[in-house]
Amino acid sequence: MNKKKKQGRLYLGFIFIFFTMIVRPCFSSGIDDWAAPIQDAQQLLDKKQYNASLIAFKRQADIGNGMAQFSVALFYDLGWGISINRVIACQWFQKAALNNIPVAMQALGQCYYEGLKVKKDRALAYHWFMRAFEQGVADAGCQAGELLLSGKGVNLDINSGEQLCLEAAMQGSIKAQANLAQWYFSGQYFARDYQQAFNWLQRVSSDKSPSSAFLLAKFYDQGIGMNVDQIKALHWYEVAASAQYNQAYIPTALLYWQVFSTAKQHKDLLLAKSYLWAKVSASSAPLSKDRKVAGQLLTQIMQYMPVTWQDELNKKVLLHLSENKY
């Protein structure tokens, strides 16, 4: 499971609209009955009047409104106006899941996976992921599939796990598509298959999955199963770097510098880009070796780059580092 992405945690702005779209038609009459009583609470939330909104949602949640129960869970899960409390969030996810809210089933599965509120229980996590997947939550299919692939808490079943992730990916799950690309590339869980990895990367690589953009860049940069293409490699490295995928910072800077060294045109742009991503890496890379490489690269870049460029480029570095892409 990708902890950095906090799988199972749902970032929703318009809860009412979301529920009317994702819940199965067989629950539609109940959802309609639940939606009207929480409209005022949703309007307060839209205005970021968190305290009043939470009180209004809780009033409906306490009398069994499944949408309100899920909404209350999100307050504690995401810290809307209050401190994040995943244990209390899981309590409310459980109530909503038992009220047949599919996304709450997925979130409850994550609670059992992480051992929040309840003892860690991967078998129950699998159960709730599957319940959610059967009700249309595509991401949950590959969460269940990965449990089968790893054999953590459930019987190891490579074929079924792969099939679940493929089904989830075909249903549009970006996370499943990204996982399959990574697993086919690395040979984790099933046989390494670069062609399969590349096929899935072409579907998913975007700012929604910077790790996939980074992996696709490596295909073009290293010529894995194809001719080296520095232009495409630069494009996908920068997609990943722009989404704050820190592993992409140094490769992006180095490749811009390499292209600058031999380019006949656009040299100013290439030099500025080299500096920008090297500076970002020097300022924020988690690995000391990356910061060291970035520092060495900056020394080389400054032999060619006018000092007058620094202030403007440094502002862009600070802007990038201040943005919260996750």
Secondary structure, 3 states (H helix, E strand, C coil): CCCCCCCCCCCCCCHHHHHHHHCCHHHHHHHHHHHHHHHHHHHHHHCCCHHHHHHHHHHHHCCCCHHHHHHHHHHHHHCCCCCCCHHHHHHHHHHHHHCCCHHHHHHHHHHHHHCCCCCCCHHHHHHHHHHHHHCCCHHHHHHHHHHHHHCCCCCCCHHHHHHHHHHHHHCCCHHHHHHHHHHHHHCCCCCCCHHHHHHHHHHHCECCEHHHHHHHHHHHHHCCCCCCCHHHHHHHHHHHHHCCCHHHHHHHHHHHHHHHHHCCCCHHHHHHHHHHHHHHHHHHCCCHHHHHHHHHHHHHHCCCCCHHHHHHHHHHHHHHHHCCCC
